[in-house]
Amino acid sequence: MIDEKELQNLIKEVLQEVLGETAPKPALALPSSSSPPPPPESEDGLVWVSDGHICVRNPKGLGRFATITPGPGIQLILNNTVTTGTVIVREEDEVHAETVEEEIQGTVKVTVSPNRLTAYLWVELPGIRRYRVLDREPAVDLVLQTEAEVIKQPILGEAAVEKELTQKGVVFGIKGEVLKDLLQRPRDGKFIIAEGEPPVPPTDETVEITFPLEPDLRPKINPDGSVDFLEINRFPSVDPGIVLAVKNPGSPGKPGRGVDGQPIPPPKQRACELRAGKGAELLENGTKVVAVRSGRPVLKQIGNVYTLSVDTQLVYNGDVGVSTGNIRFKGSVRIKGSVTEGMKVQAAGRAEVAGMVTQATVSALEDISIYNNVIGSILNAGCGTACSQKYGPLLGTFATEIMELLNTANKLSEHPAFKEHTIRPGHLLLLLIEQKFQKIPRSIQEMQKIKKCLAENGVELPPEMIELIDRLIYFFSGLNIIKLGNLNELAKIIREILFLRQELTCLGRQKSHLIIPYAMNSKLIATGNVFVTGQGCYNTYIQAGGKVVVAGVFRGGEIITQGDVTIREAGSSRGILTKIRTAASATVRLGRAHEGVIIQVGKYRTVIEIPQAQVRVALG
């Protein structure tokens, strides 16, 4: 066995060899190109071009001699000698410039697109390029410049085009009319000379979901025209035996033909997979998912994988108080009583409370419905967004770090210096983390802090996320990584991290809604819509990702939302501070607005000066 100190030195040497890690070389100091200015009594020489003739003036005193540099297409003749590069010139020199004439060789080239469906003919006709010396203003250092004139010869040989097509293997779909036109009217350019037959794409497999994916949040309109905000069909339900999803088969595509005459296969058909979660069963060779119990159907889609399940809920017939403790449930929660002072209700699904919520906290990943008053409380519908925002970027960075660790470990394992010794994978990973990947322990510490912070703010993590994060914290803490049997286990962990990150992305996009009849001195948060169906809100803060509808009064407090705002009465005659802020694309509608109500739509802000009825505020 190799001792640890010797192993550490070996790792450093191999890392330098395999990964090219070397100390940076110091930058070379370059000498200054500046020269001291001439004395005031000196005057530099000058050179210029007038009517094609080169003129020179000598310097005075210690001034610099003028220099001249020939440009493209010019032969500079100094004292009957052709010169190249920059030369010093004086008045007594015989200096003049002669232009050259360049022959342009005609070219014919054929290229084929990567998909083999198109061949291009590139034509450059032969010709002559002539130059003319341009006049220049006096200067100490002068570069002669020219103006080029190109004269093309309209010559294009059919044999040369056919030879190029043959060499590039273009035998199918040749456009004879294009070639005929070019032979009759030769010109430079890029032309489509042949086109193949593209393949016919397949028909992808599809999945048909048989239940509504979005809840119907429209309130019931009574025959007398009144609105009943409590009669809302928010949660669809199914009975055992109901088909939840059906997979429809697709059809294969047809191959095409390239300009080389060879077949081009059609794109790969997109396949879908149905899976049955809890409360559901997969039937008919995986083409149908059927409910096996009553409850709320749920769809979870990640890529082309559709998982259907039937959700059940926890029903508690009483008040949530000191005798019960806080309620945290990995599903939906229905409280038939009230939630009393200081208590917490957390649901991984939806949450319903039949009674009051008083100085308490109710949070859910999905919708929240409170059927009585909310006093001095916090309601958070869609708290999964917080999980996504906190953990999503961290998991992405952590997965990248683990992949780099795995790649480095694989390279070291294949190196001849390591094959001579027996080194356990876990021991190698531990040393690499200590020497090169110190960010990994810091990421684990950050995960622990975020987990604690979310818990303190009433955010319930999904159970699968809790399980993986706890496993990562254990695996990369202390010396536990030494227990790793092989590097394939690390690759499996990377796949689990990436899959969880996808789930968090979906979770962060979920729109969860909040419905209550009345709130006072409370904080209401929802990633979707907020409905206040009864008397209204007093001194309450509302934050919504969708629209806000208050059937009664909103008096004191603030509304911040991305959607429309509809309120029967806003503010009060006593001028209690009431703010409404929404996105630039939204509309604010107030049945009655009191003096002092502040309304902001996008960047536009206005204050109600006098009580008004039927107020509508929108940009444009």
N, C-alpha and C positions, 0 to 999 in steps of 0.2 A: 504493500500500500504506500502511496505517496503522502508525505506529511502536508499539513495545511499551508505552511509558509511557502514550501516549494511549489504547491499547487497555485497559490496566489501569484507568484512570480511567473509561472508558466502561462497563466491566463493573460497576464499583462503582455507578455511577449507575443502570444498568438493573436490577441486582439489587434496589436500593432501590425502584424503580418496580414491577418484576414480582413480587418476592417479599415486598414490604412490610417490608424490613429497615430499621428506624429505631432511633435511640437511645432507650432507655427514658426516660420522663418522670419527673422526681422527684416523689415523693409529696407531696401538700399537707398541711401541718400543720394539724390541726383544733384549734379552741379547746377548752379544757377546759369540760365541762358542770357541773363541781362548783361549789357555792356555799359560802361560809364558814358554819359551824354557828352557830345562834343563841346569843346569850349565855346563860349559865346561868339568869338571872332571867327569861328569856322562855319563852313556851309557845305552840306552834303551834295554830292553829284546827283544828276537826274538823267533818266532815260524815258523816252516816250515814243509813240507811234503816231504818225500823221500821214494820211493818204497812202498808207501801206509802207512808208519809209520810216526807218528807225533813226531817231535823233538822240544825241548824247551831249550832256554838259558836264565838264569836269568839276570836282569839288574844289573848295577854297580852304586854305589853311589845313587844319587837321580833320576836315570833314571826310566822310566815307565816300569811297568810289561806288558808283552805281553798278548794279548787277542785273543781268537779264537771264531769264529761263525760258527755253522753248516749250510751247504747249503741244498738244496732239496735232499731227498733220503738218508739222513745221520742221524744216531743216534750218538751223541757225549757222550762218557762215561768217566767221570772224577772221579777217585778214587772210581770205582765200582758203580757210580751213573749216571743215564742218565740225562743229562742236556739239557735245551733248551735256546736259546738266546745266548748272548755273555757272556763268562766267562774268568776270569784271570787264566793263567796257569803258573806253576813254574817247575823247573827241577825235584823237588822231587815228583811232582804229577804223578800218573798213568793215562795217557790219551791216548785213542785210539778211532778210528771211525769205526762204523759198518754200512754197507749199508743195505737199506731195499729193499724189493721186492714188487712192487705194481701191483695189478690186474687191468687190463683194461676191463671195462664192454663193451660188444658189444652193439651197438645201430643201430636201423633201423628207419629212419624218412622220411616222405613224405611231400613235400611242393608243393603248387600250385601257379603258377604265377598270378599276379594281373589281367591279362586279361583272366584267366581261360582256356588258350589254351595249357598250358604245365604243366605236373606234374613231379617233380624231386624226385628221390630216393637217400637219403643220407645213405651210409653204412659205419660203423666203426666196424671192426671185433674185437672179444675179444682177449685178449693176456696178456702178462706179461711185465712189465717194470723193468729192473734191472739197478743198478747204480754201478759205479766204481769210487773210490776216485782218484782224479788227484793230481800229485806232484805239490807243490807250492814253490816258492822262499821264503827265510826268510823275515819276515815282523813283524812290531810291532803289527798291527791289521790284522789278517788273517781270510778270509772267505773261508771255505772249499768248494771246487767245485767238481762236479761229472760229469761223462759222462754216459748218459743213453743209454741202448740197449733195443729195443722193439722187442719182439717175438710174432708174430701174429698167431692165430689159425684159419685156413681156415674153419670156420663154419658159415653158413648162412641158417636160417630156412625159408622155403617157407611160412609156416603158419604165421610167424611174418610179412612178407612183405604183404601178403593178408589182414591181420588184419589192418595194417597201412593204406593200400589203402582204405579199407572200412570205417575206422574212418574219413579219410579226404574226403570221398564222391567221390572218383575217380572211375567212372564206365564206362567211354567211352574212346576209343582210346588207351587201354592198350597194350603195346608192349610186347607180349609173348616171342619173341625171345631174347629181352634184359634180361628179368627175367630168362629165361632158361640158358643163358650164365653165369649170375651171380651165379646161383645155382651150375653150373658145375665148375666155376672158381671164388670162392668168393674172393673179394678184396675191399679195401677201395676206396671211391670216391663218386662223384655226377653223377647220370645217369638220362637221360630222360626216364621215365617209361611209360608216356602216352602223347599223343598229340591229341588235338581236331581239329575241322574243322573251319578255320578262316572264318569270314563273307566276302562276296563279296562286295567291296566298290561300292558306287553309282557313276553314271556319273554326274558330276557337270553341272549346267547351265553355259553357256558361252555367251559372248557378241561379236558380229562381227562388227567391225568398217569398213564402206564401203569407207572411204576416207583415203589418206596417212597421217599418223601422223607426219612424218618428212618432211620438205621441201626438194625439190630436188635442192641442191646447186651446181650441176655440171654445169660448163659454157658450152655454145653452141660451138661445133666444126664446123667451116665453111668448105665448100668443099675444099678450098685451104689449109686446115690444120691449119689456124689461129684460135685463141680462142677469143670469144666475151664474156667478163665477165659480160656484162650488160644483156645478154639474159639468165636469170636464173629463172626457175619456182619455186619461193620461197614460194608462197602462193596459195594453192589449193582453188578453189571457187566452189560454188554450186548454183543451181537455185531452186526456189520454187517447192516442190513436190519430191525432191530427198531424198531417204532414207539414213539417216546418220548412223543408227545402228540397228541391229537386235539381239534380245535375243533368243538363241537356248535352247530348253528345255533339261533337263537331264533325267536320269532314276534312279529309286530307287535301292538300293543294295539288297542283299539277306542275311538273318541271317545265322550265323554259329552255331556251337555246341561246348560247352566247355567240358572239361574232366569230369565235374560233370553231363554231360548229358543234361544240360539246354541250351536253345537257347541263342546266343550272337547276339544282334542287330547290324546291319551294321552302319558305321559312318554316321553322319548327312550330308545330301546333301548340297553342297555349292550353295546358291541361289544368284542370281544377280538382281539388280534393275536398270531399265532404268528411267531416268528423262529428261524432256524437259526444257531447259532454254529459254532465249530470242531468238526469231526467229525460234523456233522449236516447234513441237507438238507431243504428245505421242498418238499412235494409236494401234488398234488391241489388246486390253486388256493389254496394257503395254509391248508389244513385239517388237514395232517398234517406232523409232523416225524419223520424217520427217521434212525437212526444210520448213518453210513458207515464207521465204524471201531470196533474193540473198545476198551473202556475203561469208565470210570465216568460214568454219565449225571449231568448237572448242570442244575438249573433256577435261573434268575435271573428273578424277577418284580418289575417296577416298574410299579405301577398296573395297567393292563389289558394290558400287554405282557409276553408270556411268551417268554423266550429259552432254547432248549434246546441243549446242547452235550455233547460226549463228551470227558472229561478224560483226558489221558495223564499219565505220570509219568516223572521222572528216576530211573533205576536206576544206582547206582554200586557196582561189584563190588570193594569193598575198604574200607580204613579211611580216615576223613577225618583228615588230619594235615597236618604242615607241607608235605609234598610236593604236596598237592592244594590247600591254601589253604581258606578258608571256602567253603561252598557256599550260594549263594542262587539259588533257582529260582522262576520264575513259574508254578508248578504244584505238583504233588505230588512228593515226594522219597522214594525208598526206598534206604537205605544197607544193603548186605549185610554190611558189616563193623562197626567200632566208630567212635565219635566221640571223639577223644583230647583230651588236655589243651589248654585254651585255644582250641579250635576252635569255630566257629559254623555251625549249619545253619539256614537260614531258608527256609520254603516258603510260597508263596501258596495252596497247597492243603493236603493232609495230609502228615505226615512219619512215616516208619517207619524204625527202626534195628534191625537184626538182632542186633548185638553190644552192647557196653557203651557207656555215656556217662560219661566220666570228666572231671570239672572242665571241663565244656563247657556250651554253651548250644544248645538246640534249640527253635525257635519256629515256629508254623504258624498260618495263619488258620483251619484246620480241625483235625481230630483228630490226636493224636500217639500212636504205639504204639512202645514200646521193649520188645524181647524178651529183654533181659538186664539186668544190674544198672546202677543209676544212682548214681554216687558224686560228691559235691561239685559237683553241676550244677544248672542252671536249665532247667526245661521250662515252656513257655508255649503252651497250646493255646487258640486263639481270640484272638490278639493284635490282631485287627481291632477288638475293642471299644475298645482304647486309641486307635486311629486315629479311631474315631467320637467318642469323648469329647473328644479334643483338637481335632479339626478341624471337627466338626459345627457347634457354636455359632459358631466363627470364620467359617466359610463363609457361614452365614446372615446374620451381621452384615455381612460383606463384600459380599454380594449386595445388601443393602439400600442400602449406601453407593454402590455402582456404579449402582443404579437411580436414586437421587437425583441423582447426577452426570449421568446421561443425560437425565433430565427437565429439569434446569436448562439443560443445553446445548441441548436442543431449543427451550426457551422463548426463550433468547437468540438462537438462529439465526433465529427467526421475528420477532424485534423489528425494527421499521423502521430503528433505528439501526445494526444489524448488516448489514442487507441492502444498505446503501450501500457496504460494504467487502467485500473478498475475504479471508476468514479461513479457514485450513485447520482441519478438525475437530480434528486432533491438537493443534494449537497452542492452540485454544480450551480443550480438555480439560486441557492442562498448566497453563494459567493458572488455571482453575477449581480444580484440585487445590491449587495453591499458595496461592490466596486464600481458598477456602471449604471445601475437602474435605481438610484436612490429616490426617484419620484414615486415609485410604487408604494412604499410605506406611507408617504405623505398623502397619496390619494386615498388609502385605506383610512387614515385618520380623518380626512375630510368627509368620507362616507359616514363615519361614526358621528361626527358633529351634525351633519344634515339630518340623520335619522333622529337624533335627540331633539334638534330644533323643530322638526315637523311634528314630533309627538307632543312637544310642549305647546304647539299652536293648534292642537286638535285635528291634525291631519293623519288619517289612517292609511297606511301603505297597503297595497294589494298583497295578499298572503304569499304569492309566488315570489314577489319582490323581496319581502322580508326574509324568506328562506334563502334566496341567493345571496343577498347582501350579508346576512349572518355567516354564510359559508365562506364568502370572500374574506370577511374580516378575520375569521378563524384561520383560514388557509394561509394568508399572507401576514399573520402576526407571529412574532417570536420566531421559534425554530420549527413551527409546524410544517413548513414547506418541505423539510427534509423527508417527511413521510411519503412524498410523491413517489409512486412506483415507476412511472415512465412518462415521457414527454407528451404522449397522446392524451393523457388526462388533462394537461394544460390546454391542449387544443380544444378539448370538449368544453372547458370552462369559458374559453373565448367565444365559442358558438352560443353558449347560454347567455353571456353578457350581451351579445349583439341582438339576440332574439328578445331579451327583456327590454333593450333600448327601443326596438320596434314597437313593443307593446306600450311603452311609455309615450311614444310619439302619438299612437292612436288615442291613448287615454287623454293626452293633453288637448286633443282636438274635440273632445266630447263636449256637447252643449247640455248642461244640466239646468233645470228650471226650479224656481222657488215660488210657492203659492202660500199666502197667509191672509187673514182677514184684517189684522190690526197690529201695529207695532209702536212702541214708545221707548225712547232712549236706547235704541238697539242698532246693531250693525248687520245688514243683510247683503250677502255676497252670492252671486250666481254666475256661472260661465254662460248661461243661456238667458232666459227671460225671467222677470220678476213681476208677479201679479199680486196686488193688494186688493182684495175683493170686498172688504167691509168698510168700517168707518174711516180708515186711512192710517197715516203715519205722523208721529209727533217727535221732533228732535231725533231723527233717525238718519243714518247714513246708508245709502243703497249703492252698490257697485254691481253692474250687470254687463255681460258680454253681448246680450241681445236687447230686447225692448223692455220698457218699464210701463206698467199700466196700474194706476191707482184709481179705484172706483170712487173713493171718497176724498179726504183732505190730505195734502202733504204740507205740513206746517212745521217749519224749523228743521234744519238739517241740510243734507246735500245728496244729490243724485248724480252719479257718474256712470255713463253707459255708452255703448257703441251703437245702439239702435234707437228707434222712436220712443218718445215719452208721451204718455197720455194721462192727464190728471184732471179730476173733476174740479178741484179747487186747490190753488197753491198759495202759500203765504198766509198772512193774517193782517187784520186791520191795525194791530199794534206794531207792525213792522218787524216781526221776528225774522232773523236772517234765514233766507231760504234760497238755495242755489240749485240750478239744474244745468248739467254739462253733458253734451253728447257729441257724436262724431259729425263731421261736415256733411255727410250724406243723409243724416237723420232729420226728423221733423219733430218739433215739440208742439203739442196741442193741450191747451188749458181751457177748461170750461169757464173758470173764473180765476183771475190773477190779481192779488192784492199788491199794494204799493211796496216797492223795495225788493220784489222777487228778481233775482239775477238769473238770466238765461244766457248760456253760451253754446253756440252751435259751431263746431270746428273752432276757428280763431275769432269768429264774430261773437261779440258780447253786447248784451243790452240789459237795461234795468227798467222794470215797469215803474213809470212815474206816477200814474194814477190807476185806481182799480179799473180793470177792464174785463169784459166777457168775451168768450169765444176767441181766445188768443191762439194764433198759429205762427210759429217761427221756423223758418227754413232758409237755407241759402239758395239764391237763384230764384 
